[in-house]
Amino acid sequence: MSRVQLFLLLPWIAFFFSCTESNPLISSINPRIGLMGEILTILGEHFGDERDESYVTIAGISPTSSSYIEWTDTRILVRIPEFGDSGLVYVYRDNIKSNAALFSNRATMPQTIQGEHITIGPNISSVDPQSGAVGASVIIQGSGFGTSREGGGVFFAWDAESSSSTPAEVSGPESVEVAETEFGYELWTEREIRVRIPDGAISGNLSVHTPRGNARPVFFDITGKPGSTTYKDKRSYAISYSVDIQVHEASEPNSLYLWLPRPVSSASQRNVQSFSRTMEPFVENYRGASLFQMQNVQAGANTGITLSYLVEVYGVETDVRPQSIRLSGTGSSPVHAAYTVPTPLIPSDDPQIKEKSATLTGREQNPYIRAQRIYRYLLDEGGIQWDMLEGGALEALETKQADPYMTALLFCALARASGIPAIPVAGVLLDRSRQFSRHFWAEFWVEGFGWVPVDPVLGSGAAPDSFILRADRANYYFGNLDNQRIIFSRGFTTLSQMDPRGRVAIRNRDYALQNLWEEAVGGLESYSSLWSDVTINGVYFQ
């Protein structure tokens, strides 16, 4: 290139870089816990040299113009406005939003309990350690916890991004329970509880809930997380589904057991409420399913069960810093031990799976980057389509053709073969016509961060005809998830028969992954069942 050509090119290079400014990025805030009227210092980059139309929000509240003391490209000083318990801090520049930082209101923050308190309900006397990363073990000591959990739980603070229409007084943080999926409960006695910090937890209240009452909360600090997770754009769904039974031949005594899956409670799917049901369950919410029993049904009888639920679903956006992921000790957690083993559906020990996984990941040790390479392989060569095919993970690898079910299993098999904990997720997807379709995707676990969602099917562009795909779908669906779905199972749910002589029925590729759906016992010789699809009765935006 001549000097004249270079001289002519320089202005265009300068123009290009001027048009690709980076998003505002918060690196830290100080103080993290403060009071209304104090000065909040926000450090980071790309805030802009002057405020102009830029602004800050704290728990959804924007300070007045007179509250801003200093605004530079790397530092903002602003007086804290009045707000609720806690909230997320964002910097907006040219309508581009930064990452989030959590700020807590000292005036409403619980105080650490000191000394013994005699109460009827549970009481927390100490928490050790008082800070930690997602997945870390925590010992809670006190009294009145009960000799077993018995419907109780340990809850950590959780928060979602508030919409501009949400009143400040109702936009404060909520809580997320320690998760069975993450083997979160290790010990529960009258005076000591050992748990693991759940996915979605943020710094804030930690409390123990029991049938005898709730303990006074204490502050727990979430630290060492190599990135952030944002829950946003809440939707509430009113849904229903049913099973109809027609009995052909029967004599007494007999029983028919039905395991109906219920929507999962998780960090992104919350406040699952039973709206109505035509029959009371025999066992409520056993491993994610409600067990119903029909006794001594008569030949010719027509019966059934209809369930309705109200479910809150959030979109999920993750921002992971791969270079900050701790690589040492990642194989020692119970999540790693449970979700890297091969299973009949996830044959991660198959030679073909192991060879392909090794080829894709090479010498890379970072689990996030490994998972990203597997995801990209599925998009580029997975032959993903929406229409249903026959087979599982191995058939998908061999034929390079896969539907959502096969794709989710193949991602998990390749991830587990690479030492990455991964689980398939089953549920339903809502399209533009407000119809639900069965769908499958996956999640993988990053120690110290939590679960990261992946949907290779939507990322590849395969979807129902009436589903509106994102323009950035390939990048978006690695680490992020929309709010147009309801989850019925995370991982594969193993249920136990009620009678070893019972005759079971299994429903493959349905909206939940579980080994039992029906069991006929005794003189129930012949019957037919019709399981409906999930239907939507209402969608509420907030």
C-alpha positions as CSV (number, residue, x, y, z in Angstrom):
1,M,0.0,0.0,0.0
2,S,1.4,3.4,-1.0
3,R,1.7,6.3,1.5
4,V,-1.0,8.2,-0.5
5,Q,-3.4,5.2,-0.1
6,L,-2.7,4.9,3.6
7,F,-3.2,8.7,4.0
8,L,-6.6,8.4,2.4
9,L,-7.6,5.3,4.4
10,L,-6.8,6.8,7.8
11,P,-9.9,9.0,8.1
12,W,-12.1,6.0,7.4
13,I,-10.3,3.9,10.0
14,A,-10.9,6.7,12.5
15,F,-14.5,7.0,11.5
16,F,-15.0,3.2,11.9
17,F,-13.6,3.1,15.4
18,S,-15.6,6.2,16.4
19,C,-18.8,4.3,15.4
20,T,-18.0,1.2,17.4
21,E,-17.9,2.6,20.9
22,S,-18.1,0.1,23.7
23,N,-21.1,-0.3,26.0
24,P,-20.8,1.4,29.4
25,L,-19.2,-1.0,31.9
26,I,-19.4,-0.8,35.7
27,S,-16.4,-2.3,37.5
28,S,-17.3,-1.4,41.1
29,I,-19.5,0.8,43.2
30,N,-18.7,2.4,46.6
31,P,-20.4,2.0,49.0
32,R,-22.2,-1.2,48.2
33,I,-24.4,-0.6,51.3
34,G,-25.5,2.9,52.1
35,L,-28.2,5.4,53.0
36,M,-30.4,7.8,51.1
37,G,-28.5,11.1,50.6
38,E,-25.0,9.6,50.7
39,I,-22.7,9.8,47.7
40,L,-22.4,6.8,45.5
41,T,-19.2,6.4,43.5
42,I,-19.5,4.3,40.3
43,L,-16.2,3.3,38.7
44,G,-15.9,1.8,35.2
45,E,-15.4,2.9,31.6
46,H,-17.3,4.2,28.6
47,F,-19.6,6.4,30.6
48,G,-19.0,9.4,28.3
49,D,-17.0,12.5,29.1
50,E,-20.2,14.5,29.9
51,R,-23.6,13.4,31.2
52,D,-25.8,15.1,28.6
53,E,-28.8,12.7,28.2
54,S,-27.0,9.9,30.1
55,Y,-28.3,8.8,33.5
56,V,-28.1,6.3,36.4
57,T,-30.8,4.2,37.9
58,I,-30.8,2.7,41.4
59,A,-33.5,0.0,42.0
60,G,-35.4,1.4,39.0
61,I,-35.2,5.0,40.4
62,S,-33.4,7.7,38.4
63,P,-31.8,10.5,40.6
64,T,-32.8,14.1,39.8
65,S,-30.4,16.2,37.7
66,S,-29.2,18.1,40.8
67,S,-28.1,14.8,42.4
68,Y,-25.2,14.3,39.9
69,I,-21.9,15.7,41.4
70,E,-19.4,14.4,38.8
71,W,-19.6,12.5,35.5
72,T,-16.5,11.4,33.6
73,D,-15.8,8.6,31.2
74,T,-14.5,6.4,34.1
75,R,-16.2,7.8,37.2
76,I,-19.7,9.0,38.3
77,L,-20.6,10.6,41.7
78,V,-24.3,10.7,42.4
79,R,-26.4,11.3,45.5
80,I,-28.4,8.2,46.4
81,P,-32.2,8.8,46.0
82,E,-34.9,7.3,48.2
83,F,-35.7,3.7,47.3
84,G,-36.6,0.3,48.8
85,D,-34.6,-2.5,50.4
86,S,-32.0,-3.2,47.6
87,G,-31.7,-2.8,43.9
88,L,-29.5,-2.9,40.8
89,V,-27.5,0.0,39.6
90,Y,-27.2,0.7,35.9
91,V,-25.6,3.4,33.8
92,Y,-27.4,4.4,30.6
93,R,-25.4,6.2,27.8
94,D,-27.3,6.9,24.6
95,N,-30.0,4.5,25.7
96,I,-27.3,1.7,26.0
97,K,-27.4,0.0,29.4
98,S,-24.4,-1.1,31.3
99,N,-24.0,-4.3,33.3
100,A,-25.6,-4.3,36.8
101,A,-24.2,-3.8,40.3
102,L,-26.1,-4.4,43.5
103,F,-26.7,-1.6,46.0
104,S,-28.3,-2.3,49.4
105,N,-30.2,0.1,51.7
106,R,-28.6,0.0,55.1
107,A,-31.7,1.4,56.7
108,T,-33.7,-1.7,55.9
109,M,-30.9,-4.3,56.1
110,P,-31.1,-7.0,58.7
111,Q,-28.6,-7.0,61.4
112,T,-26.4,-10.0,62.3
113,I,-27.9,-11.7,65.4
114,Q,-25.6,-11.7,68.4
115,G,-26.1,-14.0,71.4
116,E,-28.8,-16.5,72.0
117,H,-32.4,-15.6,71.5
118,I,-35.2,-17.8,72.9
119,T,-37.9,-18.0,70.3
120,I,-40.5,-20.6,69.3
121,G,-39.5,-20.5,65.7
122,P,-36.1,-20.8,64.1
123,N,-33.2,-18.6,65.1
124,I,-29.9,-18.0,63.3
125,S,-26.9,-17.4,65.6
126,S,-24.0,-17.7,63.1
127,V,-23.3,-18.3,59.4
128,D,-19.9,-19.6,58.3
129,P,-18.5,-18.3,56.1
130,Q,-20.4,-15.0,55.7
131,S,-19.6,-14.7,52.1
132,G,-19.0,-17.1,49.2
133,A,-19.6,-18.0,45.5
134,V,-22.5,-19.9,44.0
135,G,-22.1,-23.6,44.8
136,A,-20.0,-23.0,47.9
137,S,-20.9,-24.7,51.2
138,V,-22.4,-22.7,54.0
139,I,-22.9,-23.8,57.7
140,I,-25.9,-22.1,59.5
141,Q,-26.0,-22.6,63.2
142,G,-28.8,-21.7,65.6
143,S,-31.9,-23.3,67.1
144,G,-35.4,-24.3,66.3
145,F,-34.7,-25.5,62.8
146,G,-36.4,-28.8,63.4
147,T,-34.9,-32.3,63.3
148,S,-35.6,-32.5,59.5
149,R,-36.4,-30.1,56.7
150,E,-40.1,-31.2,56.5
151,G,-41.2,-28.5,54.0
152,G,-38.7,-25.9,55.3
153,G,-35.9,-24.3,53.3
154,V,-33.0,-21.9,53.2
155,F,-33.4,-18.8,51.1
156,F,-30.9,-16.4,49.7
157,A,-31.5,-12.9,48.2
158,W,-32.6,-12.8,44.5
159,D,-33.4,-9.8,42.3
160,A,-34.7,-9.0,38.8
161,E,-34.3,-6.0,36.7
162,S,-37.3,-3.8,37.3
163,S,-39.2,-2.3,34.4
164,S,-39.7,1.5,34.3
165,S,-43.4,0.9,35.2
166,T,-42.8,-1.0,38.3
167,P,-43.3,1.1,41.5
168,A,-40.2,1.4,43.6
169,E,-41.9,0.1,46.7
170,V,-42.6,-3.3,45.0
171,S,-39.3,-3.6,43.1
172,G,-37.1,-4.7,46.0
173,P,-35.3,-8.0,46.1
174,E,-37.0,-11.4,46.6
175,S,-35.4,-14.7,47.4
176,V,-34.3,-18.0,45.8
177,E,-34.3,-21.3,47.7
178,V,-31.4,-23.7,47.9
179,A,-31.9,-26.1,45.0
180,E,-32.3,-29.8,45.0
181,T,-31.1,-29.9,41.5
182,E,-27.7,-28.6,42.8
183,F,-27.7,-31.0,45.8
184,G,-28.0,-27.9,48.0
185,Y,-29.2,-29.5,51.2
186,E,-26.4,-31.5,52.9
187,L,-27.5,-31.5,56.5
188,W,-30.5,-30.4,58.5
189,T,-30.7,-30.7,62.3
190,E,-32.3,-28.8,65.1
191,R,-29.2,-26.6,65.6
192,E,-27.2,-26.9,62.3
193,I,-27.9,-26.7,58.6
194,R,-25.4,-27.1,55.8
195,V,-26.4,-25.9,52.4
196,R,-24.8,-24.8,49.1
197,I,-25.4,-21.4,47.7
198,P,-28.0,-21.6,44.9
199,D,-27.9,-20.4,41.3
200,G,-29.3,-16.9,41.1
201,A,-28.3,-15.8,44.6
202,I,-27.1,-12.2,45.2
203,S,-25.8,-10.4,48.2
204,G,-28.5,-9.7,50.7
205,N,-30.8,-11.5,53.1
206,L,-30.3,-15.1,54.1
207,S,-33.1,-16.8,56.1
208,V,-34.3,-20.2,57.3
209,H,-38.0,-20.9,56.8
210,T,-39.7,-23.7,58.7
211,P,-43.3,-24.8,59.4
212,R,-42.9,-23.1,62.8
213,G,-41.9,-19.8,61.3
214,N,-39.1,-17.9,59.6
215,A,-35.8,-16.9,61.1
216,R,-34.8,-13.3,61.3
217,P,-32.6,-12.8,58.2
218,V,-28.9,-12.1,58.3
219,F,-26.7,-10.5,55.6
220,F,-24.8,-12.8,53.2
221,D,-22.3,-11.6,50.6
222,I,-22.1,-13.3,47.2
223,T,-18.5,-13.0,46.1
224,G,-16.1,-14.5,43.5
225,K,-18.7,-14.8,40.7
226,P,-17.0,-14.7,37.3
227,G,-19.7,-12.6,35.7
228,S,-23.3,-11.6,36.2
229,T,-26.8,-12.9,35.5
230,T,-29.8,-10.6,34.8
231,Y,-33.4,-11.7,35.1
232,K,-35.7,-9.4,33.2
233,D,-38.9,-9.0,31.2
234,K,-41.2,-11.0,33.5
235,R,-44.2,-12.7,32.0
236,S,-46.9,-14.5,34.0
237,Y,-48.6,-17.5,32.3
238,A,-51.9,-19.1,33.2
239,I,-51.7,-22.6,31.9
240,S,-53.6,-25.9,32.1
241,Y,-53.2,-29.5,31.0
242,S,-55.0,-32.7,31.6
243,V,-55.2,-36.5,31.3
244,D,-58.4,-38.3,30.4
245,I,-58.9,-42.0,31.4
246,Q,-61.3,-44.5,29.9
247,V,-61.5,-47.9,31.7
248,H,-62.2,-50.9,29.5
249,E,-61.7,-54.0,31.7
250,A,-61.4,-53.8,35.5
251,S,-62.1,-55.8,38.7
252,E,-61.5,-54.9,42.3
253,P,-59.2,-54.3,43.9
254,N,-57.3,-52.0,41.5
255,S,-55.4,-48.8,41.4
256,L,-54.2,-46.4,38.8
257,Y,-51.3,-44.0,39.6
258,L,-50.6,-41.0,37.4
259,W,-47.5,-38.8,37.8
260,L,-48.3,-35.4,36.4
261,P,-45.3,-33.1,36.1
262,R,-45.6,-29.6,37.5
263,P,-43.8,-26.4,36.4
264,V,-40.3,-26.2,37.8
265,S,-39.3,-23.6,40.4
266,S,-35.9,-22.1,39.6
267,A,-34.1,-18.8,39.6
268,S,-35.8,-17.8,36.3
269,Q,-39.2,-19.5,36.8
270,R,-40.8,-18.4,40.0
271,N,-43.9,-18.3,42.2
272,V,-45.5,-21.4,40.7
273,Q,-49.0,-21.4,42.1
274,S,-51.7,-24.1,41.7
275,F,-54.7,-22.3,40.3
276,S,-57.2,-25.2,40.2
277,R,-57.3,-29.0,40.0
278,T,-60.1,-31.5,39.6
279,M,-58.6,-34.0,42.0
280,E,-56.4,-33.7,45.1
281,P,-53.0,-35.4,44.7
282,F,-52.1,-38.5,46.6
283,V,-48.5,-37.1,47.0
284,E,-47.9,-33.4,46.4
285,N,-44.8,-32.3,44.4
286,Y,-42.6,-35.4,44.7
287,R,-39.4,-34.7,42.7
288,G,-41.2,-32.3,40.5
289,A,-44.3,-34.4,39.9
290,S,-47.7,-34.7,41.7
291,L,-48.8,-38.3,42.2
292,F,-52.5,-39.0,41.7
293,Q,-54.3,-42.2,42.7
294,M,-57.5,-43.6,41.4
295,Q,-58.8,-46.6,43.4
296,N,-61.2,-49.4,42.3
297,V,-62.1,-47.8,39.0
298,Q,-65.0,-49.6,37.3
299,A,-65.2,-50.9,33.7
300,G,-66.8,-48.3,31.4
301,A,-65.8,-45.4,33.7
302,N,-64.6,-42.1,32.2
303,T,-62.5,-40.0,34.5
304,G,-59.6,-37.7,34.4
305,I,-57.5,-34.9,36.0
306,T,-57.1,-31.3,34.9
307,L,-54.5,-29.0,36.5
308,S,-54.1,-25.2,36.1
309,Y,-51.1,-23.2,37.2
310,L,-49.9,-19.6,37.3
311,V,-46.2,-19.3,36.6
312,E,-43.8,-16.3,36.5
313,V,-41.1,-16.6,33.8
314,Y,-38.1,-14.3,33.4
315,G,-35.8,-13.8,30.4
316,V,-32.2,-14.7,31.4
317,E,-29.1,-12.8,30.3
318,T,-25.6,-13.9,31.4
319,D,-22.4,-12.0,31.1
320,V,-19.5,-14.5,31.9
321,R,-15.9,-13.5,32.1
322,P,-14.1,-16.7,31.0
323,Q,-10.8,-15.5,32.2
324,S,-12.2,-15.2,35.8
325,I,-13.5,-18.7,36.0
326,R,-11.6,-20.7,38.6
327,L,-10.3,-23.9,37.0
328,S,-8.8,-25.6,40.1
329,G,-11.1,-27.8,42.2
330,T,-14.0,-27.7,39.6
331,G,-14.3,-31.5,39.8
332,S,-15.0,-31.7,43.5
333,S,-18.6,-30.5,43.7
334,P,-21.6,-32.7,43.9
335,V,-23.0,-31.0,40.8
336,H,-19.9,-32.0,38.9
337,A,-20.0,-35.5,40.2
338,A,-23.7,-36.0,39.3
339,Y,-24.0,-34.3,36.0
340,T,-20.8,-35.6,34.2
341,V,-21.7,-39.3,34.5
342,P,-23.0,-41.2,31.4
343,T,-26.7,-42.3,31.3
344,P,-28.7,-44.2,28.8
345,L,-30.0,-41.0,27.3
346,I,-26.7,-39.1,27.7
347,P,-24.0,-41.7,26.5
348,S,-21.0,-39.5,27.3
349,D,-18.8,-42.6,27.6
350,D,-19.5,-43.7,24.0
351,P,-16.2,-43.8,22.0
352,Q,-17.7,-41.7,19.2
353,I,-19.0,-39.1,21.7
354,K,-15.6,-39.0,23.5
355,E,-13.7,-38.6,20.2
356,K,-15.9,-35.8,18.9
357,S,-15.7,-34.0,22.2
358,A,-11.9,-34.2,22.4
359,T,-11.7,-33.0,18.8
360,L,-13.9,-30.0,19.5
361,T,-12.3,-28.9,22.8
362,G,-8.7,-29.9,22.2
363,R,-6.4,-28.7,25.0
364,E,-8.8,-26.0,26.1
365,Q,-9.3,-26.2,29.9
366,N,-11.9,-23.5,30.4
367,P,-15.4,-25.1,30.7
368,Y,-17.2,-22.0,29.3
369,I,-15.1,-22.0,26.2
370,R,-15.4,-25.7,25.8
371,A,-19.2,-25.5,26.0
372,Q,-19.1,-22.6,23.5
373,R,-17.2,-24.8,21.0
374,I,-19.7,-27.6,21.3
375,Y,-22.6,-25.2,20.8
376,R,-21.0,-23.7,17.7
377,Y,-20.4,-27.2,16.3
378,L,-24.1,-28.1,16.7
379,L,-25.1,-24.9,14.9
380,D,-22.6,-25.4,12.0
381,E,-22.8,-29.2,11.5
382,G,-25.6,-30.5,13.7
383,G,-28.3,-30.6,10.9
384,I,-30.8,-29.2,13.4
385,Q,-34.5,-29.1,12.3
386,W,-37.7,-28.5,14.2
387,D,-39.7,-31.5,12.8
388,M,-39.4,-34.7,15.0
389,L,-37.0,-37.4,14.0
390,E,-36.2,-40.8,15.5
391,G,-33.2,-41.5,17.7
392,G,-31.1,-39.9,20.4
393,A,-27.7,-38.4,20.9
394,L,-25.7,-41.1,19.0
395,E,-28.0,-41.0,16.0
396,A,-27.7,-37.2,15.9
397,L,-23.9,-37.4,15.9
398,E,-23.8,-40.2,13.3
399,T,-26.4,-38.8,10.8
400,K,-25.8,-35.1,11.5
401,Q,-29.5,-34.6,11.7
402,A,-31.3,-33.8,14.9
403,D,-34.6,-32.4,16.3
404,P,-34.8,-30.5,19.6
405,Y,-34.8,-33.6,21.7
406,M,-31.8,-35.1,20.0
407,T,-29.9,-31.8,20.0
408,A,-30.3,-31.3,23.8
409,L,-29.1,-34.8,24.5
410,L,-26.2,-34.5,22.1
411,F,-25.0,-31.2,23.7
412,C,-25.2,-32.8,27.2
413,A,-23.3,-35.9,26.0
414,L,-20.5,-33.9,24.4
415,A,-20.3,-31.5,27.4
416,R,-20.2,-34.3,29.9
417,A,-17.5,-36.1,27.9
418,S,-15.5,-32.9,28.2
419,G,-16.0,-32.8,32.0
420,I,-18.7,-30.1,31.9
421,P,-21.8,-30.7,34.1
422,A,-24.8,-30.5,31.8
423,I,-28.5,-31.3,32.0
424,P,-31.3,-31.5,29.4
425,V,-34.3,-29.2,30.0
426,A,-37.8,-30.1,28.8
427,G,-40.8,-27.8,28.6
428,V,-43.0,-25.9,26.1
429,L,-42.3,-23.0,23.8
430,L,-44.9,-20.2,23.2
431,D,-45.1,-19.0,19.5
432,R,-46.7,-15.9,18.0
433,S,-50.1,-17.5,17.8
434,R,-49.9,-18.2,21.6
435,Q,-49.7,-21.9,21.1
436,F,-47.3,-24.1,23.0
437,S,-45.0,-26.6,21.4
438,R,-42.9,-29.2,23.2
439,H,-39.3,-28.1,23.3
440,F,-35.9,-29.2,24.7
441,W,-32.7,-27.3,25.4
442,A,-29.9,-27.6,27.9
443,E,-27.9,-25.9,30.7
444,F,-24.3,-26.3,31.8
445,W,-22.7,-25.6,35.1
446,V,-19.8,-23.2,35.8
447,E,-18.4,-23.5,39.3
448,G,-18.7,-20.3,41.2
449,F,-21.2,-18.9,38.6
450,G,-24.1,-21.3,38.3
451,W,-26.2,-22.6,35.4
452,V,-25.7,-21.2,31.9
453,P,-28.6,-21.8,29.5
454,V,-28.1,-22.9,25.8
455,D,-30.7,-23.4,23.1
456,P,-28.9,-24.7,20.0
457,V,-32.2,-25.3,18.2
458,L,-33.4,-21.6,18.3
459,G,-29.8,-20.5,17.9
460,S,-29.6,-22.4,14.6
461,G,-32.9,-20.8,13.3
462,A,-35.1,-23.9,13.6
463,A,-38.4,-23.1,15.2
464,P,-42.2,-23.4,14.8
465,D,-43.4,-21.4,11.7
466,S,-45.1,-18.8,13.9
467,F,-42.3,-18.3,16.3
468,I,-40.5,-15.0,15.8
469,L,-36.7,-15.6,15.9
470,R,-34.2,-13.0,17.0
471,A,-31.8,-11.5,14.5
472,D,-28.9,-12.3,16.8
473,R,-30.1,-15.8,17.6
474,A,-26.8,-17.6,17.1
475,N,-25.0,-15.5,19.8
476,Y,-28.1,-14.9,22.0
477,Y,-29.0,-18.5,22.7
478,F,-25.6,-19.3,24.1
479,G,-25.9,-18.0,27.7
480,N,-29.3,-16.3,27.3
481,L,-32.9,-17.4,27.2
482,D,-36.2,-15.8,26.3
483,N,-39.3,-15.6,28.5
484,Q,-41.5,-17.5,26.0
485,R,-41.2,-20.9,27.6
486,I,-42.2,-22.9,30.6
487,I,-39.9,-25.5,32.1
488,F,-41.3,-28.8,33.4
489,S,-38.1,-30.7,34.1
490,R,-34.4,-29.9,34.5
491,G,-32.4,-33.1,34.1
492,F,-34.1,-36.5,34.1
493,T,-36.6,-37.1,36.9
494,T,-36.4,-40.7,38.3
495,L,-39.6,-41.7,40.1
496,S,-40.3,-44.9,42.0
497,Q,-43.1,-47.4,41.3
498,M,-45.8,-47.7,44.0
499,D,-46.0,-51.4,43.5
500,P,-43.2,-53.6,42.1
501,R,-45.9,-55.7,40.3
502,G,-47.4,-52.6,38.7
503,R,-47.6,-52.2,34.9
504,V,-46.0,-48.9,33.9
505,A,-46.4,-46.6,30.9
506,I,-43.7,-44.3,29.8
507,R,-44.1,-41.2,27.6
508,N,-41.0,-40.3,25.6
509,R,-40.3,-36.9,24.2
510,D,-43.0,-35.2,26.2
511,Y,-43.0,-31.9,28.0
512,A,-41.1,-33.4,30.9
513,L,-38.3,-36.0,31.1
514,Q,-39.3,-38.6,33.7
515,N,-39.3,-42.4,33.8
516,L,-42.8,-42.9,35.0
517,W,-46.1,-41.4,33.9
518,E,-48.7,-44.2,34.6
519,E,-48.9,-47.3,36.7
520,A,-51.7,-49.9,36.7
521,V,-52.0,-52.2,39.8
522,G,-54.3,-55.1,40.6
523,G,-57.4,-55.8,38.5
524,L,-57.1,-52.9,36.1
525,E,-56.6,-55.0,33.0
526,S,-57.3,-52.5,30.2
527,Y,-57.7,-48.8,30.0
528,S,-56.7,-45.9,27.6
529,S,-55.3,-42.5,28.5
530,L,-55.3,-39.3,26.6
531,W,-52.8,-36.7,27.8
532,S,-53.5,-33.2,26.5
533,D,-51.0,-30.7,25.3
534,V,-50.3,-27.7,27.6
535,T,-52.7,-24.9,26.8
536,I,-52.4,-21.2,27.6
537,N,-55.3,-19.4,29.3
538,G,-53.7,-16.1,29.7
539,V,-50.4,-14.1,29.4
540,Y,-49.7,-11.1,31.7
541,F,-46.9,-8.7,31.0
542,Q,-45.1,-6.7,33.8
